[in-house]
């Protein structure tokens, strides 16, 4: 992909056969006002492909991705200035990829396998 800059919103929603985010790995420009929403992608196994991820984001929503098993590209994020919502991901058994986060304004984690 030639896409290399998104500064505000990444919305990946309702893609029933999308297994990964390969092709988005050149994106730069994410910052404290950037929001990532990955929702209702039934075949999405992981979010690899979003790196390099910014250290600080404005919000992260990972909701109702039935096959999602891990969140590797969030491992470098240490601050979220808005909401961090991880909900309804029945195959997600670990949140260890979020270990670097030291600050978040609003947190909701529910209805995941782990």
C-alpha positions in Angstrom: 0.0 0.0 0.0 1.2 3.6 -0.7 -0.9 4.9 2.2 1.6 6.4 4.7 -0.1 9.0 6.8 -3.3 9.2 8.8 -3.5 11.8 11.6 -7.0 11.5 13.0 -9.1 8.4 12.7 -8.6 4.8 11.7 -11.9 3.0 11.5 -11.8 -0.7 10.4 -15.4 -2.0 10.8 -17.6 -4.9 9.5 -15.1 -6.6 7.2 -16.2 -10.3 7.6 -13.3 -11.9 5.7 -10.4 -9.6 6.7 -7.8 -11.8 8.5 -5.1 -9.1 9.3 -4.2 -5.5 8.6 -1.2 -6.2 6.4 -0.7 -3.2 4.1 -1.2 -0.5 6.8 2.4 -0.9 8.1 3.7 2.3 6.5 1.2 4.6 8.3 2.8 7.4 10.3 1.3 10.5 11.8 -0.6 8.9 14.6 -0.6 11.1 17.7 -2.4 12.0 20.9 -5.5 13.1 19.0 -5.6 9.9 16.8 -8.3 7.4 17.4 -8.2 3.7 16.3 -11.5 1.8 16.1 -11.4 -1.8 15.0 -14.8 -3.4 15.4 -16.9 -6.2 14.1 -14.3 -7.9 11.9 -15.2 -11.6 12.2 -12.1 -13.1 10.6 -9.5 -10.7 12.1 -7.0 -12.8 14.1 -4.6 -10.0 15.1 -4.0 -6.3 14.4 -0.4 -6.8 13.0 0.1 -4.4 10.2 -0.6 -1.1 12.1 3.0 -0.6 13.2 4.9 1.5 13.8 2.4 2.6 16.4 2.7 6.0 18.2 3.6 6.0 21.9 0.5 8.1 22.7 -3.0 7.9 21.2 -6.3 9.7 21.7 -8.4 6.6 21.9 -8.5 2.9 21.1 -11.6 0.8 20.6 -11.3 -2.9 19.9 -14.9 -4.3 19.9 -16.6 -7.5 18.8 -13.9 -9.1 16.7 -14.8 -12.8 17.1 -11.5 -14.3 16.0 -9.1 -11.7 17.5 -6.4 -13.5 19.6 -3.8 -10.8 20.4 -3.0 -7.1 20.1 0.7 -7.0 19.1 0.9 -3.6 17.6 -0.4 -1.9 20.7 2.7 -3.1 22.7 4.5 0.2 22.1 1.7 2.5 23.3 2.2 3.9 26.8 -0.5 6.6 27.0 -4.1 6.9 25.8 -5.6 10.4 26.3 -9.2 9.2 25.9 -11.0 5.8 26.0 -9.4 2.4 25.9 -12.2 0.0 25.2 -11.6 -3.7 24.6 -14.9 -5.6 24.6 -16.6 -8.6 23.1 -13.5 -10.3 21.7 -14.2 -14.0 22.8 -10.8 -15.4 21.6 -8.7 -12.7 23.2 -7.2 -14.5 26.2 -4.4 -12.1 27.2 -3.9 -8.3 27.5 -0.1 -8.6 27.9 0.4 -6.5 24.7 -0.9 -3.6 26.8 1.8 -3.9 29.4 3.5 -0.6 28.4 0.4 1.5 29.0 1.0 3.6 32.1 -1.8 6.2 31.6 -5.3 6.1 30.3 -8.2 8.5 30.9 -11.1 6.0 30.5 -10.9 2.2 30.6 -13.5 -0.4 29.7 -12.4 -4.1 29.4 -15.2 -6.6 29.4 -16.7 -9.7 27.7 -13.4 -11.1 26.4 -12.1 -14.6 26.9 -9.3 -13.6 29.2 
